[in-house]
């Protein structure tokens, strides 16, 4: 009688993906929890620092507090500089705004004044306050309306910009979870005029002088992104992550006043020194 030789096929040692995933997670931790441990602060404090854009790793911001990151990660916390007065009299208060503070947060520190204009949270530079509904306030508002205010910004953008150009594409706000401005595909939208000229080039980055006649929400950010040169750090408009959005309100002049804010040290191209 012939006996069929059956081999004892033991099951192959396949890795269980769930076990592998579990092992991987052992070396990961939520960003806010890891920051809380490293800095000896509460979870809420850690979340707040991340949400404000103050926490970075290797010059790139941590954008999601609950993101899983390696437990060996070491964080850098960017401290918010204090607000400095540039000039003050009975008509106008000029301030040097640091990044990571909103214009509304700043004006609360000066209860006798109101905002003449606004800067985005991560934009630094000259911010003007006036006495609410004063004769000067009304004249200054008219200057803005008639495009009679000189507004000069410094921006660092991705890519190489070799020539001066004017961007005058109309803008419209795309409504959603976050306010985002887009260029209009036709002539409809809000009038916006941005003039840019290169100051310095380093690698694949360009430092620009930016002058705006109008002052629409996210105007500079949207216009620069529309020509494929988003501002460094402006992930909302397609740029790579950085420790901040590299936009600085360098100078503003109106009604006989002319104020400047020094260009921050972080805007210096070190490899060109």
Secondary structure as a PSIPRED ss2 file (coil, helix, strand):
# PSIPRED VFORMAT (PSIPRED V4.0)

   1 X C   1.000  0.000  0.000
   2 X C   1.000  0.000  0.000
   3 X C   1.000  0.000  0.000
   4 X C   1.000  0.000  0.000
   5 X C   1.000  0.000  0.000
   6 X C   1.000  0.000  0.000
   7 X C   1.000  0.000  0.000
   8 X C   1.000  0.000  0.000
   9 X C   1.000  0.000  0.000
  10 X C   1.000  0.000  0.000
  11 X C   1.000  0.000  0.000
  12 X C   1.000  0.000  0.000
  13 X C   1.000  0.000  0.000
  14 X C   1.000  0.000  0.000
  15 X C   1.000  0.000  0.000
  16 X C   1.000  0.000  0.000
  17 X H   0.000  1.000  0.000
  18 X H   0.000  1.000  0.000
  19 X H   0.000  1.000  0.000
  20 X H   0.000  1.000  0.000
  21 X H   0.000  1.000  0.000
  22 X H   0.000  1.000  0.000
  23 X H   0.000  1.000  0.000
  24 X H   0.000  1.000  0.000
  25 X H   0.000  1.000  0.000
  26 X H   0.000  1.000  0.000
  27 X C   1.000  0.000  0.000
  28 X E   0.000  0.000  1.000
  29 X E   0.000  0.000  1.000
  30 X E   0.000  0.000  1.000
  31 X H   0.000  1.000  0.000
  32 X H   0.000  1.000  0.000
  33 X H   0.000  1.000  0.000
  34 X H   0.000  1.000  0.000
  35 X H   0.000  1.000  0.000
  36 X H   0.000  1.000  0.000
  37 X H   0.000  1.000  0.000
  38 X H   0.000  1.000  0.000
  39 X H   0.000  1.000  0.000
  40 X C   1.000  0.000  0.000
  41 X C   1.000  0.000  0.000
  42 X C   1.000  0.000  0.000
  43 X H   0.000  1.000  0.000
  44 X H   0.000  1.000  0.000
  45 X H   0.000  1.000  0.000
  46 X H   0.000  1.000  0.000
  47 X H   0.000  1.000  0.000
  48 X H   0.000  1.000  0.000
  49 X H   0.000  1.000  0.000
  50 X H   0.000  1.000  0.000
  51 X H   0.000  1.000  0.000
  52 X C   1.000  0.000  0.000
  53 X C   1.000  0.000  0.000
  54 X C   1.000  0.000  0.000
  55 X E   0.000  0.000  1.000
  56 X E   0.000  0.000  1.000
  57 X E   0.000  0.000  1.000
  58 X C   1.000  0.000  0.000
  59 X C   1.000  0.000  0.000
  60 X E   0.000  0.000  1.000
  61 X E   0.000  0.000  1.000
  62 X C   1.000  0.000  0.000
  63 X C   1.000  0.000  0.000
  64 X C   1.000  0.000  0.000
  65 X C   1.000  0.000  0.000
  66 X C   1.000  0.000  0.000
  67 X C   1.000  0.000  0.000
  68 X E   0.000  0.000  1.000
  69 X E   0.000  0.000  1.000
  70 X E   0.000  0.000  1.000
  71 X C   1.000  0.000  0.000
  72 X C   1.000  0.000  0.000
  73 X C   1.000  0.000  0.000
  74 X C   1.000  0.000  0.000
  75 X C   1.000  0.000  0.000
  76 X E   0.000  0.000  1.000
  77 X E   0.000  0.000  1.000
  78 X C   1.000  0.000  0.000
  79 X C   1.000  0.000  0.000
  80 X C   1.000  0.000  0.000
  81 X C   1.000  0.000  0.000
  82 X C   1.000  0.000  0.000
  83 X C   1.000  0.000  0.000
  84 X E   0.000  0.000  1.000
  85 X E   0.000  0.000  1.000
  86 X E   0.000  0.000  1.000
  87 X E   0.000  0.000  1.000
  88 X E   0.000  0.000  1.000
  89 X C   1.000  0.000  0.000
  90 X C   1.000  0.000  0.000
  91 X C   1.000  0.000  0.000
  92 X E   0.000  0.000  1.000
  93 X E   0.000  0.000  1.000
  94 X E   0.000  0.000  1.000
  95 X E   0.000  0.000  1.000
  96 X E   0.000  0.000  1.000
  97 X E   0.000  0.000  1.000
  98 X C   1.000  0.000  0.000
  99 X C   1.000  0.000  0.000
 100 X C   1.000  0.000  0.000
 101 X C   1.000  0.000  0.000
 102 X C   1.000  0.000  0.000
 103 X H   0.000  1.000  0.000
 104 X H   0.000  1.000  0.000
 105 X H   0.000  1.000  0.000
 106 X H   0.000  1.000  0.000
 107 X H   0.000  1.000  0.000
 108 X C   1.000  0.000  0.000
 109 X C   1.000  0.000  0.000
 110 X C   1.000  0.000  0.000
 111 X C   1.000  0.000  0.000
 112 X C   1.000  0.000  0.000
 113 X C   1.000  0.000  0.000
 114 X E   0.000  0.000  1.000
 115 X E   0.000  0.000  1.000
 116 X C   1.000  0.000  0.000
 117 X C   1.000  0.000  0.000
 118 X C   1.000  0.000  0.000
 119 X C   1.000  0.000  0.000
 120 X C   1.000  0.000  0.000
 121 X C   1.000  0.000  0.000
 122 X C   1.000  0.000  0.000
 123 X C   1.000  0.000  0.000
 124 X E   0.000  0.000  1.000
 125 X E   0.000  0.000  1.000
 126 X E   0.000  0.000  1.000
 127 X E   0.000  0.000  1.000
 128 X E   0.000  0.000  1.000
 129 X E   0.000  0.000  1.000
 130 X E   0.000  0.000  1.000
 131 X C   1.000  0.000  0.000
 132 X C   1.000  0.000  0.000
 133 X C   1.000  0.000  0.000
 134 X C   1.000  0.000  0.000
 135 X H   0.000  1.000  0.000
 136 X H   0.000  1.000  0.000
 137 X H   0.000  1.000  0.000
 138 X H   0.000  1.000  0.000
 139 X H   0.000  1.000  0.000
 140 X H   0.000  1.000  0.000
 141 X H   0.000  1.000  0.000
 142 X H   0.000  1.000  0.000
 143 X H   0.000  1.000  0.000
 144 X H   0.000  1.000  0.000
 145 X H   0.000  1.000  0.000
 146 X C   1.000  0.000  0.000
 147 X C   1.000  0.000  0.000
 148 X C   1.000  0.000  0.000
 149 X C   1.000  0.000  0.000
 150 X E   0.000  0.000  1.000
 151 X E   0.000  0.000  1.000
 152 X E   0.000  0.000  1.000
 153 X E   0.000  0.000  1.000
 154 X E   0.000  0.000  1.000
 155 X E   0.000  0.000  1.000
 156 X E   0.000  0.000  1.000
 157 X E   0.000  0.000  1.000
 158 X E   0.000  0.000  1.000
 159 X C   1.000  0.000  0.000
 160 X C   1.000  0.000  0.000
 161 X C   1.000  0.000  0.000
 162 X C   1.000  0.000  0.000
 163 X C   1.000  0.000  0.000
 164 X C   1.000  0.000  0.000
 165 X E   0.000  0.000  1.000
 166 X E   0.000  0.000  1.000
 167 X E   0.000  0.000  1.000
 168 X C   1.000  0.000  0.000
 169 X C   1.000  0.000  0.000
 170 X C   1.000  0.000  0.000
 171 X E   0.000  0.000  1.000
 172 X E   0.000  0.000  1.000
 173 X E   0.000  0.000  1.000
 174 X E   0.000  0.000  1.000
 175 X C   1.000  0.000  0.000
 176 X C   1.000  0.000  0.000
 177 X C   1.000  0.000  0.000
 178 X C   1.000  0.000  0.000
 179 X C   1.000  0.000  0.000
 180 X E   0.000  0.000  1.000
 181 X E   0.000  0.000  1.000
 182 X E   0.000  0.000  1.000
 183 X E   0.000  0.000  1.000
 184 X C   1.000  0.000  0.000
 185 X C   1.000  0.000  0.000
 186 X C   1.000  0.000  0.000
 187 X C   1.000  0.000  0.000
 188 X C   1.000  0.000  0.000
 189 X C   1.000  0.000  0.000
 190 X E   0.000  0.000  1.000
 191 X C   1.000  0.000  0.000
 192 X C   1.000  0.000  0.000
 193 X C   1.000  0.000  0.000
 194 X E   0.000  0.000  1.000
 195 X E   0.000  0.000  1.000
 196 X E   0.000  0.000  1.000
 197 X E   0.000  0.000  1.000
 198 X E   0.000  0.000  1.000
 199 X E   0.000  0.000  1.000
 200 X E   0.000  0.000  1.000
 201 X E   0.000  0.000  1.000
 202 X E   0.000  0.000  1.000
 203 X C   1.000  0.000  0.000
 204 X C   1.000  0.000  0.000
 205 X E   0.000  0.000  1.000
 206 X E   0.000  0.000  1.000
 207 X E   0.000  0.000  1.000
 208 X E   0.000  0.000  1.000
 209 X E   0.000  0.000  1.000
 210 X E   0.000  0.000  1.000
 211 X E   0.000  0.000  1.000
 212 X E   0.000  0.000  1.000
 213 X C   1.000  0.000  0.000
 214 X C   1.000  0.000  0.000
 215 X C   1.000  0.000  0.000
 216 X C   1.000  0.000  0.000
 217 X C   1.000  0.000  0.000
 218 X C   1.000  0.000  0.000
 219 X H   0.000  1.000  0.000
 220 X H   0.000  1.000  0.000
 221 X H   0.000  1.000  0.000
 222 X H   0.000  1.000  0.000
 223 X H   0.000  1.000  0.000
 224 X H   0.000  1.000  0.000
 225 X H   0.000  1.000  0.000
 226 X H   0.000  1.000  0.000
 227 X C   1.000  0.000  0.000
 228 X C   1.000  0.000  0.000
 229 X C   1.000  0.000  0.000
 230 X C   1.000  0.000  0.000
 231 X E   0.000  0.000  1.000
 232 X C   1.000  0.000  0.000
 233 X C   1.000  0.000  0.000
 234 X C   1.000  0.000  0.000
 235 X H   0.000  1.000  0.000
 236 X H   0.000  1.000  0.000
 237 X H   0.000  1.000  0.000
 238 X C   1.000  0.000  0.000
 239 X C   1.000  0.000  0.000
 240 X C   1.000  0.000  0.000
 241 X C   1.000  0.000  0.000
 242 X C   1.000  0.000  0.000
 243 X C   1.000  0.000  0.000
 244 X C   1.000  0.000  0.000
 245 X C   1.000  0.000  0.000
 246 X C   1.000  0.000  0.000
 247 X E   0.000  0.000  1.000
 248 X E   0.000  0.000  1.000
 249 X E   0.000  0.000  1.000
 250 X E   0.000  0.000  1.000
 251 X E   0.000  0.000  1.000
 252 X E   0.000  0.000  1.000
 253 X E   0.000  0.000  1.000
 254 X E   0.000  0.000  1.000
 255 X C   1.000  0.000  0.000
 256 X C   1.000  0.000  0.000
 257 X E   0.000  0.000  1.000
 258 X E   0.000  0.000  1.000
 259 X E   0.000  0.000  1.000
 260 X E   0.000  0.000  1.000
 261 X C   1.000  0.000  0.000
 262 X C   1.000  0.000  0.000
 263 X C   1.000  0.000  0.000
 264 X C   1.000  0.000  0.000
 265 X H   0.000  1.000  0.000
 266 X H   0.000  1.000  0.000
 267 X H   0.000  1.000  0.000
 268 X C   1.000  0.000  0.000
 269 X C   1.000  0.000  0.000
 270 X H   0.000  1.000  0.000
 271 X H   0.000  1.000  0.000
 272 X H   0.000  1.000  0.000
 273 X C   1.000  0.000  0.000
